[in-house]
Amino acid sequence: MPLIFTKRFKKAYQQLPRPIQNKVKKALRLLDENQRYPSLQVKRIQGTDKLYEGRIDQKYRFSFEFDGEDILLRNVDNHDKCLKNP
């Protein structure tokens, strides 16, 4: 499934520290290969019908949704900020 980056995701990504950006790249490679990869811990965001979160590390998450054959990447940030406004 192709990964589609929203402007919001790109902007949030650019504001992350370089080591976290590298972790994001790795997580997105895993997501592209297998959405059920165990370390990503992909799950639906509570209170939503179609939004999902994936784990980057203990502190950081990314949010996305399935859009037909694509994965639309919506946000990336620390856990609370990302899930407050996915």
Backbone as CSV, one residue per row, in Angstrom:
resi,resn,N_x,N_y,N_z,CA_x,CA_y,CA_z,C_x,C_y,C_z
1,MET,0.843,-1.179,0.000,0.000,0.000,0.000,0.891,1.246,0.000
2,PRO,0.652,2.150,-0.916,1.447,3.385,-0.948,1.180,4.261,0.278
3,LEU,2.241,4.893,0.769,2.117,5.835,1.878,1.957,7.240,1.312
4,ILE,0.921,7.943,1.758,0.656,9.311,1.324,0.919,10.234,2.519
5,PHE,1.774,11.216,2.336,2.149,12.133,3.409,1.334,13.420,3.294
6,THR,0.572,13.749,4.334,-0.156,15.020,4.343,0.826,16.148,4.648
7,LYS,0.434,17.379,4.318,1.278,18.539,4.638,1.506,18.619,6.143
8,ARG,0.479,18.315,6.880,0.574,18.360,8.345,1.606,17.356,8.863
9,PHE,1.588,16.149,8.301,2.562,15.135,8.713,3.979,15.607,8.394
10,LYS,4.174,16.118,7.193,5.503,16.582,6.786,6.014,17.685,7.702
11,LYS,5.130,18.624,8.038,5.518,19.736,8.910,5.882,19.232,10.311
12,ALA,5.064,18.343,10.853,5.330,17.786,12.185,6.638,16.984,12.176
13,TYR,6.865,16.240,11.100,8.086,15.432,10.976,9.326,16.326,11.002
14,GLN,9.284,17.441,10.287,10.430,18.353,10.217,10.767,18.954,11.574
15,GLN,9.796,19.034,12.473,10.019,19.628,13.788,10.570,18.617,14.807
16,LEU,10.618,17.358,14.437,11.119,16.334,15.345,12.646,16.348,15.388
17,PRO,13.233,15.944,16.515,14.700,15.806,16.570,15.174,14.745,15.568
18,ARG,16.374,14.916,15.057,16.927,14.012,14.033,16.861,12.533,14.446
19,PRO,17.218,12.163,15.690,17.138,10.739,16.056,15.705,10.191,15.972
20,ILE,14.722,11.021,16.294,13.327,10.586,16.203,12.910,10.481,14.737
21,GLN,13.385,11.398,13.897,13.099,11.307,12.464,13.586,9.973,11.908
22,ASN,14.751,9.532,12.330,15.273,8.241,11.873,14.383,7.098,12.329
23,LYS,13.883,7.177,13.558,12.960,6.150,14.053,11.655,6.168,13.270
24,VAL,11.187,7.363,12.891,9.954,7.479,12.096,10.155,6.793,10.747
25,LYS,11.281,7.046,10.111,11.569,6.410,8.820,11.512,4.885,8.937
26,LYS,12.122,4.361,9.987,12.117,2.909,10.189,10.694,2.396,10.413
27,ALA,9.926,3.095,11.244,8.550,2.676,11.524,7.707,2.700,10.254
28,LEU,7.907,3.699,9.413,7.114,3.791,8.177,7.516,2.702,7.181
29,ARG,8.793,2.327,7.160,9.213,1.198,6.316,8.502,-0.071,6.765
30,LEU,8.465,-0.279,8.092,7.783,-1.462,8.627,6.293,-1.421,8.311
31,LEU,5.675,-0.251,8.458,4.248,-0.106,8.159,3.973,-0.442,6.697
32,ASP,4.831,0.021,5.821,4.662,-0.226,4.390,4.785,-1.717,4.071
33,GLU,5.654,-2.412,4.787,5.863,-3.841,4.546,4.788,-4.710,5.195
34,ASN,4.383,-4.333,6.416,3.456,-5.180,7.170,2.779,-4.335,8.254
35,GLN,1.512,-3.971,8.050,0.800,-3.122,9.005,0.645,-3.786,10.376
36,ARG,0.853,-5.080,10.447,0.708,-5.795,11.718,2.054,-6.122,12.367
37,TYR,3.105,-5.461,11.947,4.417,-5.710,12.531,4.325,-5.427,14.036
38,PRO,4.763,-6.366,14.882,4.524,-6.259,16.330,5.022,-4.981,17.002
39,SER,6.189,-4.488,16.628,6.718,-3.311,17.330,5.923,-2.042,17.040
40,LEU,5.164,-2.017,15.950,4.357,-0.842,15.630,3.133,-0.723,16.537
41,GLN,2.662,-1.841,17.040,1.484,-1.878,17.909,0.329,-1.050,17.330
42,VAL,0.028,-1.262,16.066,-1.040,-0.523,15.388,-2.380,-0.856,16.020
43,LYS,-3.137,0.203,16.305,-4.485,0.015,16.850,-5.337,1.221,16.496
44,ARG,-6.638,0.998,16.508,-7.580,2.082,16.225,-7.512,3.101,17.360
45,ILE,-7.593,4.378,17.003,-7.601,5.433,18.010,-8.972,5.458,18.657
46,GLN,-8.982,5.385,19.964,-10.225,5.313,20.719,-11.110,6.518,20.409
47,GLY,-12.390,6.241,20.157,-13.353,7.287,19.866,-13.438,7.654,18.395
48,THR,-12.701,6.942,17.531,-12.759,7.204,16.086,-13.167,5.928,15.362
49,ASP,-13.644,6.103,14.149,-14.049,4.953,13.348,-12.965,4.486,12.386
50,LYS,-12.151,5.426,11.886,-11.218,5.047,10.827,-9.782,5.517,11.039
51,LEU,-9.477,6.092,12.189,-8.119,6.570,12.453,-7.355,5.562,13.304
52,TYR,-6.083,5.401,12.962,-5.222,4.437,13.641,-3.969,5.131,14.141
53,GLU,-3.345,4.524,15.137,-2.058,5.004,15.627,-1.034,3.891,15.496
54,GLY,0.211,4.316,15.323,1.324,3.385,15.303,2.401,3.905,16.230
55,ARG,3.156,2.995,16.786,4.179,3.335,17.774,5.530,3.540,17.090
56,ILE,6.185,4.642,17.427,7.545,4.895,16.962,8.526,4.455,18.043
57,ASP,8.260,4.893,19.262,9.001,4.442,20.437,8.102,4.654,21.647
58,GLN,8.665,4.624,22.821,7.845,4.719,24.020,7.112,6.058,24.117
59,LYS,7.675,7.117,23.556,7.102,8.453,23.675,6.359,8.923,22.429
60,TYR,6.774,8.513,21.251,6.256,9.075,20.006,5.314,8.123,19.271
61,ARG,4.291,8.730,18.618,3.304,7.983,17.844,3.069,8.685,16.510
62,PHE,2.490,7.950,15.578,2.016,8.552,14.332,0.580,8.103,14.135
63,SER,-0.191,8.941,13.442,-1.582,8.592,13.171,-1.774,8.486,11.662
64,PHE,-2.706,7.630,11.284,-2.955,7.401,9.862,-4.347,6.836,9.670
65,GLU,-4.746,6.783,8.405,-6.003,6.135,8.043,-5.824,5.414,6.721
66,PHE,-6.636,4.418,6.517,-6.631,3.691,5.244,-7.562,4.425,4.298
67,ASP,-7.044,4.762,3.121,-7.815,5.491,2.113,-7.783,4.666,0.835
68,GLY,-8.710,3.713,0.747,-8.707,2.791,-0.386,-7.464,1.925,-0.339
69,GLU,-6.642,2.026,-1.359,-5.403,1.252,-1.437,-4.214,1.976,-0.819
70,ASP,-4.435,3.175,-0.288,-3.353,3.995,0.249,-3.424,4.069,1.771
71,ILE,-2.301,4.433,2.360,-2.243,4.750,3.787,-1.949,6.250,3.879
72,LEU,-2.892,6.991,4.423,-2.780,8.442,4.545,-2.194,8.774,5.920
73,LEU,-0.950,9.250,5.931,-0.259,9.600,7.177,-0.710,10.988,7.603
74,ARG,-1.286,11.091,8.809,-1.932,12.321,9.252,-1.089,13.168,10.196
75,ASN,-0.449,12.542,11.184,0.275,13.304,12.201,1.378,12.442,12.805
76,VAL,2.385,13.100,13.352,3.452,12.425,14.081,3.924,13.384,15.171
77,ASP,3.984,12.887,16.393,4.368,13.742,17.523,4.477,12.880,18.770
78,ASN,4.694,13.528,19.921,4.712,12.735,21.139,3.302,12.190,21.371
79,HIS,3.213,11.167,22.150,1.973,10.401,22.320,0.757,11.289,22.563
80,ASP,0.812,12.154,23.563,-0.352,12.950,23.931,-0.759,13.939,22.847
81,LYS,0.191,14.647,22.270,-0.130,15.624,21.233,-0.666,14.959,19.973
82,CYS,-0.080,13.837,19.610,-0.511,13.138,18.403,-1.937,12.623,18.537
83,LEU,-2.256,12.037,19.671,-3.575,11.439,19.837,-4.640,12.452,20.237
84,LYS,-4.218,13.614,20.720,-5.184,14.669,21.036,-5.776,15.241,19.748
85,ASN,-4.954,15.302,18.706,-5.396,15.846,17.425,-4.848,14.975,16.294
86,PRO,-5.428,13.768,16.140,-4.855,12.814,15.180,-5.057,13.254,13.746
